Amino acid sequence: MREWFNPLEIIVTITCVTLLTVILLPGMLAARDTAREQSCQDSLHQLGTAFLDYEKVHGGLPPRRSGFNDGNPYGGWGGYVQPHLTLGDKAAAYDTRYDFFDPQNKPIVETQLSVFLCPASPAERFVQIQSQASTKSLNPDKETVYTCKAAAVDFITSNGVQMAGSGYGINAMGKEGRIGNQRQPMTDNHDLPLSKVTDGLSNTLLLIEQAGRPAAWYNREKQPGDGQFGMSPNARGAWAGWGSISFGAVNPETGQRPPRGDSTDCSVNCNNWLGIYGFHKDGGNVLFCDGSVRFIGKKLDPLTFAYLTIRDDGHLIQHDDF
């Protein structure tokens, strides 16, 4: 029995393997990307169900952020919906009466939970927090500086709209005047009834994919530093922390503000601190107030994006508009 190959057989074998790799690799990569996109949508579906379950119990959608101005303990929507998620052996108590970075909440807050992440985005991301207990926290120790390595989230809601100062931004009007208000489906510090979403639950964004935090990403390039909030408790990017930021479009060439104020402005996959941003080829995922999930492509124009974020501007957006 021959135990070796001659040079010609080796060359033929290597050539065949190389050709098979060239032929099969694109399909394998496409299948992987599709699976990641579907997993990302599954996470948003689970979150949508948790939001609606919370609303049934409490009569409204949870606060997008607490501890804003009124002295409530620091936290966000992630901590409020966490009890309504099926987390299996990773489940642990989260107490909204304490700050999210408090030792009381640290075990669960430092746990990376797949439901808050998109598998297409960079893995193993945490937001470093250093802070003393807030005045309204049940923690009586207000002197100790606590540290927390809070696990990341790839989804966020809006706390306002940043409009261009020219072009479409000039005439961007809602019921209350020029767009730029903070009339989103979640608000600060208290629950907001779904009845306030008068533009329609299927036409109002609840969460968007804004993956990659705490780092800033412009046009698929990671920017220096770890985000714009440092280690303060109002840092964005942790699933239990403040869960909102103002949305807006950017210049498509730089990935930054100010936008141009015309149809070339970018709302999708140009900036992960302002617009929809997914590590997918053609767009990112969003969750609507009715619990439905949709993949949004790059053709979403900035004005439609702004109208979709506001709950009562009177613009009833059709799904074929984006």
N, C-alpha and C positions, 0 to 999 in steps of 0.2 A: 504494500500500500504506500503510495507516494505521500510524503509528509511536507513537501515544499511546493511553491509555485515558481514558475519561471518568470522573468521580468515582463514579458508580454502579458501574461495573465494578471500580474499585479497592476499593470497600467490600465488594462481593460476594466478591472474591478474598481479601481479608484475613479476612473472616468464615469462608470455607471452610477456609483454612489454620488458623485458630484452632480451629475445630470438629474438624478432623482431628487436631490436636495434642492436644486434650482427650480424644478418643476413643482415640488410639493410645499416648499417653504412659504410662498405667498399665501396659499390656501390655509396653511396651519396658522400663520400669523393673523389672517383675517378671522378665522374661527376663534382664536384666542381673544381678539378685540371684541368680537360679537358677544362672547361669553362674559367678558368684563362689563360691557355696556348693559347686558341683561341683569347682571348681578347688581349693578349700580341702581337700575330701575327697581329691582326687587327691594333694595334697602329703602328707597323712597316710598314704595307702596306700603311697607311696614310702618314707616314713620307717618304716612298719611292716615293709616288705620288708627295709630296711637293718638294722633291729634283729634280725630273724630270721636274716639272713645273718651278722651279727656273732656271734650266739649259736651258730651252727653252727661258726664258726671258733674261738671262744674258750671255748665251753662255758657261756656265761651271758650275761645282758643286761649292758650296760656300766654303769659307775658313773653315777648321776644327777649327782653332783658329786665332784670330787677336790680335794685340798688342804684337806679338812675335818678338822681336828684332828691328822692324822698327818703333815702336812708334805709331802704329795705336791704336784707342780705343780698350779696352779689350772686347772680346766677342768670340763667337763660332758659329758653324753651326746652333744651335737652334734658335738664333736670326735672322739669315738670312732666314730660311725656315718658320719662324712663320707667316709671312704674307700670305703664300701659304697654310696654314692649316685652316680648318673650325672649329672655336672655339666657335661659338655661342655667348652667353652673356658674355663669359670670354675674348672675343677679346679686345685687347687694343693695342695702338700704341707702337711699339718698334723701336727705332731710333739707327741705327748702327753708327751714328756719335758721340754718347756718349758711355761711358763705360757701361757695362751691369749692374753694381752696382750703377750707377748714379741715383740721384733723378728723372731724366727724364724717366728712364726705370723701376724704382723700382716697380710701381703698377703691371705691368704685370710679371716682373721677380719674384716677391714674390708670384705669383699665381701658385698653383699646377695644372698643366694641365695633364689630364689623358692620352693624346696621347704620352707624354714623359715617361710614367710609365708602369710597368708591375704589374697587381694586385696581383700576387703571392709574390711579394717582400714586405718588411716591409713598412708600411704606414707612412705618415706624416714625411717626411724627408726634411731637409733644410741644406743649406751650408752657414755658417756665413762668411761674407766678410767685411773686414775693409780696406779701401784704399783711398788715394787721387786721384783726377782725373788725368788721364794720359796726357801726353804732347799734343797729337793730338786730345783729346776730345774737342768738342765745348764748354764744360763748362769752363768759364773763371776763375772760382775759383779753383786754384790749391793747396790751403792751407788746406781747410777743409777736415777732415777725415770722409768719408761717411761710413755708415754701411748698410748692406743689408742682409736680411734673404732669400737667393735665393732658390727657389723651386728645387727639385731634378729631375734627369733624370736617367733612367735605361739603356740607350743605348749610345754607344761611338764608335768612329772610331780610326784608328791607326795613330800614327806619327812615326812609326818605328818598327823594329822587334828585340827582344832580343833573340839571338841564343845561344844554349849550346856551351860551349867551347871544347867539346869533342864529340865523336860518330857522330851522324847525322849532328851536327853543323859544323864539319870540312869540309865536302864536299858539304855544302848547297850553291849552286851556281846559280846565275842568269845571265842575259845578261851583267850586269855591274860588275860582280865579285861576291865575297862572299856576301851572304844575310846578311842584317843588315842595309841596306840603308833606306831611307825615301821616297821611290817612291810609295806612296799610292794614292788612287783615289781622296782624298782631300789633299790640301796642306795649307801652312800658308799664311795668309794675302791677298790672291787673289783667283779668281775663276780658276778652272782647267777644260779645255774642256774634254768631254767624249772621244774624239778621242785619248786622251793620254792613255786610258785604253785598251791597245792592247792585253791583255790576254783574253779579252772577258768580256762583262758586266755581264753575268750570271755565271762567274767563278771568280769574284773579289768581295771581301767583302766590303760593304760600312759602315755598322754598325753591331756591335754585341751587344747582351744583356750582360751587365756587371752590374747586379743589386745589390742594397744594399748600394750604396754610400750615404753619405760620409764615412760610417764605412768600415773597412776592414773585409772581411770574408774569412776564410780558411776552406775548408771542412765542411761547414755548421756551423762553430763556429765563432761568432763575436769576433773580436780582440779588445783589449783595445784602447781607444782613438777615435778620429774622423777623421782618415785619415792622410795622410802624408804631406799635404800642408798647414795646419793651416788655417788662415783666409786671406791669400794673394789672390790677384786677379787671380793667376794662379791655384787656387784650382780646382780640378775636382769634378764633381758630381752635378753641377747646369745646368739646361737645356740651360740657356743663356750664360754660361761661356765657358771656354776652353773645346772643345768637343772631345779631342783626348788624347791618351796615348800610350806608346809603348807596343806592344803585346808580349807574350812569354809563354812558358811552365814552369811548376814548378815540384818539387818533389811531387809525389802523396801522400806520407806519411805525410809530414809536411805542404803541401800546399804552400811552399815558394821556392824561389830560393836559391842556384843554382839547376837547373835540373840535372838529371843524364847523359843526353846525349844518352839515349837509348829509346826503344819503350815503356817503362813504364812511361815516363814523361807524365804529365797530362795537357791537353789544355782546358778541359771542367769541370766546377763545382768544381774546386779546389782552385781558387784564383780570387777574383773579382777586382783585380788591374792589372791583366796581361792577363788572358784568358777569354773565354766565361764563363759566370756565371749567371745561372738562378735559381730561387727558385722553380724549377720543379724537378720531380723525376729523370728523365733520361737525362737531357741536357738543352740546351738553344736555343734561337731563334736568327737568323741572317738575315740581309737584304743585298741583292746583288745589284750591280750597275744598273741592269735592272729593279729594283723595286720588284723583286720576294723575297719571304720570305721562310725560311726553318728552321725546327727544327733540331738541330745538336746534335747527341748523343755522348757519352763518348768515342767512338772508334776513334774519330778524332785524328790522330797522329800529333805531333808537327811540323814536316816538311811540311806536307800538309797544316796545319794551317798557317804557315809562307808564303807559296806560294800563298795561297788564299788572303792574305792581300796586296800583291804587284801587281801593275797594269801592269807591263811590264817585268816580269822576264823570260817570254818565256815558262813557265810551264802551259800547258793547262790542268787543273785538270778536270777529269770527275766526275760527281755527284755520281757515285757509288764508288768513292775513299774515301768517308767520310760519 
